[in-house]
Amino acid sequence: MEGFDIRSIKDFLGIDSFYLKCIIGFLGSFLLTYVSIPKIIRVSYKKNLMATPKERSSHIRETPNLGGISIFYSVTFMSSICAYELFSSYIFLFSAIIVLFFIGLMDDILVVSPNKKFYAQIVTALMISVGSNVRIGHFFGIFGINLLPYWFSILFTVIVFIFLINAFNLIDGIDGLASGIAILVCGAFIVTFWRLGAINHPMIVLSLTIIGSLLAFIRFNFSKKYKIFMGDTGSMIIGFLLSFMGIKFLNLFLLQYPYGAPVYWIQTAPAIVIAILIIPIIDTLGVFVIRLFKGHSPFKADKNHMHHRYLRLGLSHKQVSIIIVFENAIVILVAYFLRHIEVHLLLAIILSLGIIFSFLPLLLYKKINLIKSD
C-alpha cells in the first residue's frame, strides 16, 4: 500500500510532511465522522436499527448504535493515506480490523452469539501476532522473567488482545466513557511515541486519526436529539487498535543497535502501558472477581462496573465520564513521574490506585446513605 504524495502540498505550505500528515489525518477523520453520522442516524431510524434498553442498561429509550461504522471507515481511510507505512509493514493489520468490523456490525444489527465474537477475536489476534509478528516477547524482568518462548509469547499476546478488546466493549456503558478513555489513551501514546523518535511517526498519525474520529463521534454521543452509540463495531475496533499501540510501545524497547545495546530502555515499560490502560483493565478485572465471588459466571452481565457505581450517586453520564477519564489521567501522570523506580513497586502503586478509584464511588455511596439515615 502506498500513500499519496504530499510533497507539492508540503512545499506550497512550508510545513514538514510529518506535521502535514498529522493535520490531514486528524481533520480528515474528524470531518468524515462528523458528516457521516447524521446519515447513519437517519438510516438507523428508517430501518429500525436501534439498541433497545435492557435491564442493565443506563439508557431509557431506543437509540441508533451504528456509530462504529463511521469510526471504522474514517480511521482506516485517513490512516491508510497518512500512515500508510503501518499497513505496508504490518500486512495483517487492515485485515484484522475488517474481521472485527464485520463481526461487530453483525452483532449490532442481528446480535451474534458470544462464542462467534470470541472466535473472531482469536482470529484477529493470531493474524496480528503471528502474521505481522506484533507480540509481547519480553516481560522486562517482571517476576524475574525476561525473554519469552515464541509459543508462549503468541499465547499471551492473544489473551491480552482478547482481554483489552472486551474491556473496551464493557466500559462502553454510558455516554462518552469509552470514547473519552480512548482519546486520553491515544493522547498518552502520542506523547510517549513522540519522545522515542521519528520511527514512531506513523503511530502518532494513527493516534490522531482515532482522536479526530472520536471527537466528532462524542459530540453526537452526548446529544439528546441526535444521539448515537458506537456499538460493538466501534468499541472492538478501538480496543484492538489501542492494544496494538500498547504492544508496539513495548516492542520499541527490544530494538538493539548492531553491537547489541538497546536503542531505548526503561524497565517499567509494561507498568506504563498498564497505567495508560488502567481503567478498562481494572474495571474488567474487578467485575470478573465480584461475579466469581458471588458464584456467577464472569461473563454474566450486571451493574457492578465503575460507571454504574458513580451513576448511583446521582451524577449524569457526562459527569461520570469526565471523573473516570480524570482518574485514568492521574494514574498515567503518576506512572510517568515514577517511571524510573523499581518495576514491581510501580506496578503495585498503579494497581492500588486503580483499585482505589474503582471502589471509591461505592464508599461514597455508603457514606451518603449513612448521612441521610442520621
C-alpha positions in Angstrom: 0.0 0.0 0.0 1.4 3.4 -0.9 0.5 6.7 0.4 -0.3 9.8 -1.5 2.5 12.2 -2.5 2.2 15.3 -0.3 5.5 16.9 -1.4 3.8 19.5 -3.5 1.4 20.5 -0.7 4.3 20.5 1.8 6.4 22.8 -0.4 3.5 25.1 -1.0 2.6 25.4 2.7 6.1 25.2 4.0 5.1 22.5 6.5 7.1 19.4 7.3 5.5 16.3 5.8 5.0 14.6 9.2 3.1 17.6 10.6 1.1 17.8 7.4 0.1 14.1 7.8 -0.9 14.8 11.4 -3.1 17.7 10.4 -4.7 15.9 7.4 -5.2 12.7 9.4 -6.8 14.4 12.3 -9.0 16.9 10.4 -10.0 14.3 7.7 -11.0 11.8 10.3 -13.0 14.3 12.3 -14.8 15.7 9.2 -15.6 12.2 7.8 -17.1 11.1 11.1 -19.0 14.4 11.6 -20.5 14.3 8.2 -21.4 10.6 8.1 -23.0 10.1 11.5 -26.2 12.1 10.7 -26.7 9.9 7.7 -26.2 6.8 9.7 -28.7 8.0 12.3 -31.2 8.7 9.6 -30.9 5.2 8.1 -31.0 3.7 11.6 -34.4 5.3 12.3 -35.8 4.4 8.9 -34.7 0.7 9.1 -35.3 0.4 12.9 -31.6 -0.5 13.5 -31.7 0.6 17.2 -30.3 -0.5 20.5 -33.1 -1.5 22.8 -32.7 -0.7 26.5 -32.1 -3.8 28.6 -32.3 -4.4 32.4 -28.7 -3.4 33.0 -28.8 -0.5 30.5 -28.3 3.0 31.7 -30.3 4.4 28.8 -34.1 4.5 28.7 -35.0 4.7 25.0 -34.1 3.1 21.7 -31.0 4.6 20.2 -29.0 4.1 17.0 -25.9 2.0 17.7 -24.1 2.0 14.4 -21.6 4.8 15.2 -18.8 2.3 14.9 -19.3 2.3 11.1 -18.2 5.9 10.8 -15.3 5.4 13.2 -14.2 2.4 11.2 -14.0 3.9 7.8 -12.8 7.4 9.0 -9.9 5.9 10.9 -8.9 3.3 8.2 -9.3 5.7 5.3 -7.3 8.5 6.8 -4.6 6.3 8.3 -4.2 4.4 5.1 -3.4 7.7 3.4 -1.4 9.4 6.2 0.1 6.4 8.0 0.4 4.0 5.1 3.7 2.7 6.5 1.7 0.8 9.1 -0.4 -1.1 6.6 2.7 -1.9 4.4 4.8 -3.0 7.4 2.0 -5.0 9.2 0.1 -6.6 6.3 -2.4 -8.3 8.5 -3.4 -5.1 10.4 -6.1 -3.9 8.0 -7.4 -7.5 7.5 -7.8 -7.9 11.3 -9.7 -4.6 11.5 -12.0 -5.8 8.7 -12.8 -9.0 10.5 -13.7 -7.1 13.7 -15.7 -4.6 11.7 -18.0 -7.3 10.2 -18.4 -9.3 13.3 -19.2 -6.2 15.3 -21.6 -4.9 12.7 -23.4 -8.3 12.6 -23.7 -8.1 16.4 -25.0 -4.5 16.4 -27.7 -5.4 13.7 -28.5 -9.1 14.3 -26.9 -10.0 17.6 -24.2 -12.5 17.3 -23.5 -15.3 19.9 -20.6 -14.5 22.3 -18.8 -17.6 21.0 -18.7 -16.3 17.5 -17.4 -12.9 18.6 -14.8 -14.8 20.7 -13.6 -16.9 17.8 -13.4 -13.7 15.6 -11.2 -12.0 18.3 -8.9 -15.1 18.4 -8.5 -15.0 14.6 -7.7 -11.2 14.6 -5.2 -11.6 17.5 -3.5 -14.5 15.7 -3.4 -12.6 12.4 -1.5 -9.6 14.0 0.7 -11.6 16.4 1.7 -14.5 14.1 1.2 -12.9 10.7 2.6 -9.5 11.5 4.8 -10.5 14.4 3.3 -7.9 16.8 3.6 -9.7 20.1 4.7 -9.4 23.7 8.0 -11.3 23.6 9.6 -9.9 26.8 8.5 -9.4 30.4 11.2 -6.8 31.3 12.2 -8.7 34.4 8.7 -8.8 36.0 8.6 -11.8 38.3 12.1 -12.5 37.2 11.0 -13.3 33.6 12.7 -11.7 30.6 12.6 -13.3 27.1 9.5 -15.4 26.5 9.4 -18.6 24.4 7.8 -17.9 21.0 4.8 -20.2 21.6 4.1 -18.6 25.0 4.5 -15.0 23.6 1.9 -15.8 21.0 -0.5 -17.3 23.5 0.0 -14.4 26.0 -0.4 -11.8 23.2 -3.7 -13.4 22.0 -5.0 -13.3 25.6 -4.0 -9.7 26.0 -5.7 -8.7 22.7 -8.9 -10.5 23.6 -9.0 -9.1 27.1 -8.5 -5.5 26.1 -10.9 -5.7 23.1 -13.6 -6.9 25.6 -12.5 -4.5 28.3 -13.3 -1.5 26.0 -16.5 -3.2 25.0 -17.5 -3.5 28.7 -16.7 0.1 29.6 -18.9 1.4 26.8 -21.9 1.5 29.0 -22.6 5.3 29.3 -22.2 8.3 27.0 -18.7 9.4 26.4 -16.8 7.0 28.6 -15.3 4.6 26.1 -14.5 7.4 23.6 -13.2 9.7 26.4 -10.9 7.0 27.7 -9.7 6.1 24.1 -8.9 9.8 23.4 -6.9 10.0 26.6 -5.1 6.8 25.8 -4.2 7.9 22.3 -3.0 11.2 23.7 -0.7 9.4 26.2 0.6 7.2 23.4 1.3 10.3 21.2 3.5 11.8 24.0 5.4 8.5 24.5 5.9 7.8 20.8 6.9 11.4 20.2 9.6 11.2 22.9 11.0 8.0 21.3 11.9 9.3 17.9 10.8 9.6 14.3 10.4 5.9 13.8 7.1 6.2 15.6 5.6 9.0 13.4 3.1 6.6 11.8 1.8 5.5 15.2 1.3 9.2 16.1 -0.6 9.8 13.0 -2.8 6.7 13.6 -3.5 8.0 17.2 -4.5 11.4 15.8 -6.9 9.8 13.3 -8.6 8.0 16.1 -8.8 11.1 18.3 -10.3 13.1 15.4 -13.0 10.5 14.7 -13.9 10.1 18.4 -14.1 13.8 19.0 -16.7 14.0 16.2 -18.5 10.9 17.5 -18.6 12.2 21.1 -20.5 15.3 20.0 -23.4 13.1 18.8 -23.0 10.6 21.7 -23.8 13.4 24.2 -26.6 14.8 22.1 -30.2 14.4 23.1 -31.7 14.9 19.7 -29.1 13.1 17.5 -27.7 10.6 20.0 -25.8 7.5 18.7 -23.8 4.7 20.3 -20.5 3.3 18.8 -21.8 -0.2 19.3 -19.6 -3.3 19.4 -18.3 -2.3 16.0 -16.7 0.8 17.4 -15.6 -0.5 20.8 -14.0 -3.7 19.4 -12.0 -1.8 16.7 -10.9 0.9 19.2 -9.9 -1.8 21.8 -7.9 -3.7 19.1 -6.1 -0.6 17.9 -5.2 0.5 21.4 -3.9 -3.0 22.2 -1.8 -2.8 19.0 -0.3 0.5 20.1 0.5 -0.8 23.6 2.4 -3.8 22.2 4.2 -1.6 19.7 5.3 0.6 22.5 6.7 -2.4 24.4 8.5 -3.7 21.3 10.4 -0.4 20.9 12.5 -1.3 24.0 13.5 -4.6 22.3 15.2 -2.8 19.4 19.0 -3.1 19.5 22.0 -1.4 17.9 24.2 -3.7 15.8 26.6 -4.0 18.8 23.8 -5.3 21.0 22.9 -2.4 23.2 19.2 -1.4 23.3 18.2 1.6 21.3 15.8 2.6 24.1 15.4 1.1 27.5 13.2 1.5 30.5 12.3 -1.5 32.7 9.0 -0.1 33.7 7.6 0.0 30.1 5.0 -2.7 30.9 3.8 -0.8 34.0 3.5 2.4 31.9 1.3 0.6 29.4 -0.9 -0.8 32.2 -1.2 2.7 33.7 -2.3 4.1 30.3 -5.0 1.5 30.1 -5.7 1.2 33.8 -9.5 2.0 33.8 -10.6 -0.7 31.3 -8.1 -3.2 32.8 -9.0 -2.7 36.5 -12.8 -2.3 35.8 -12.9 -5.6 33.9 -10.8 -7.5 36.4 -12.9 -6.1 39.3 -16.2 -7.0 37.7 -14.9 -10.6 36.9 -13.7 -11.0 40.5 -17.0 -9.8 42.0 -19.0 -12.1 39.7 -16.9 -15.1 40.7 -17.1 -14.2 44.4 -20.9 -14.2 44.1 -20.8 -17.6 42.4 -21.9 -16.2 39.0 -20.3 -16.6 35.6 -17.6 -13.9 35.0 -19.4 -13.2 31.6 -22.8 -12.6 33.1 -23.9 -9.0 32.6 -24.6 -6.9 35.8 -24.3 -3.4 37.2 -21.0 -3.7 39.0 -18.9 -1.5 36.7 -17.3 1.7 37.9 -19.7 3.9 35.9 -22.7 2.1 37.4 -21.4 2.9 40.9 -20.9 6.6 40.0 -24.4 6.7 38.5 -25.9 5.6 41.8 -24.5 8.8 43.3 -27.0 10.8 41.1 -24.3 12.0 38.6 -25.0 12.4 34.9 -23.4 10.4 32.2 -21.2 13.3 31.2 -20.1 13.9 34.8 -19.3 10.3 35.4 -17.3 10.0 32.1 -15.3 13.2 33.0 -14.5 11.9 36.5 -13.3 8.4 35.3 -11.2 9.9 32.5 -9.7 12.3 35.0 -8.9 9.3 37.3 -7.2 7.5 34.4 -5.2 10.6 33.7 -4.0 10.8 37.3 -2.7 7.2 37.1 -0.8 8.0 33.9 0.8 11.0 35.4 1.9 9.1 38.5 3.4 6.4 36.3 5.2 9.0 34.2 6.8 10.8 37.2 7.7 7.5 38.9 8.8 5.7 35.7 12.4 5.2 36.9 11.6 3.4 40.2 11.6 -0.4 40.6 9.1 -2.0 38.2 7.3 -4.2 40.8 6.9 -1.2 43.1 5.5 0.9 40.2 3.1 -1.9 39.3 1.9 -2.1 42.9 1.3 1.7 43.0 -0.6 1.7 39.7 -2.8 -1.2 40.5 -3.5 0.2 44.0 -4.6 3.5 42.5 -6.8 1.6 40.0 -8.5 -0.4 42.8 -9.0 2.8 45.0 -10.6 4.6 42.1 -12.7 1.6 41.2 -14.3 1.3 44.7 -14.3 5.0 45.6 -17.8 5.6 44.4 -19.0 2.6 46.4 -17.5 4.1 49.6 -19.0 7.5 48.8 -22.4 5.9 48.2 -22.3 4.2 51.6 -21.2 7.4 53.3 -24.0 9.4 51.7 -26.6 6.8 52.8 -25.2 6.9 56.4 -25.5 10.7 56.4 -29.1 10.5 55.1 -30.1 7.9 57.7 -28.7 10.2 60.5 
